[in-house]
Amino acid sequence: MEKIELQAKVRTDAPNRIRTSGGVPAVVYGKGFEPVSLEVDAKKLSVLFSAGSNKNVLINLKIDGGKKTMDFPVLAHDIQVNSMNDKITHVDFLKINMEEEIKTKVSISVIGESSGVKLDGGILVQAMRQLEVKCLPGDIPGKIEVDVSALKIGDSIHVGDIKPPKGVSIVTPKDEVVVTVTMPTKEEEVAPAAAAAVEGAPVEGAPAEGAVPAEGAAPADAAKQEKGKEKAGEGDAKAKAPQKPAK
């Protein structure tokens, strides 16, 4: 695997002041190793881990401790990033033994074009982005490729179907799905509107043409109120009419 060199120095200032001056606070630790607080150049880290690059880069970390200089292999165990500007704010380095197997996660790279997608319009769904593997630090692959060319609609590739590189064993459960090809989704047709929505059709409960609803009354009650007024008017007229004298 790729191996690069990174310079660091023992931290002597507060984390915020280190970031302001163009550095990144960090720490290195490991089995049987006393943790050391470090300061690393921000630009060099950005180049090293730009655009979410794989963290499984074997780093030869050189630490300037003033009177004492340390030099040993590490992996970036944890990288903290500011979500507002994507700048690295802190890094945890893990000191490793090149003769001892370790567990780590490796990115999955999908290659090829599925026949189910190309010929039948299917949709390729990648359910997993990383695999957990176990191997010697020097054997950690930069990525594991998965060829999907033979997949038809309804086909899937499981973890157990993947053949890892030499010296690497996959820890992720074999029955987990990595990629699958599904049927294309169809848009559902919208049902035609009800008869009330047909152009020109009367709406149940609507007021008669020309009727004006009374203040505070619902439109559906306007016709009833109008009829009530008419009956009341007829009653008043009868009451006011002169009565014929009895014979």
Helices and strands as residue ranges (DSSP letters): E 3-10, H 15-20, E 23-30, E 33-41, H 42-48, G 50-52, E 58-64, E 69-81, E 88-95, E 102-111, H 115-120, E 123-126, E 130-135, G 137-139, E 144-147, E 156-158, G 159-161, E 169-170, E 177-182, G 195-197, G 219-221, H 222-240
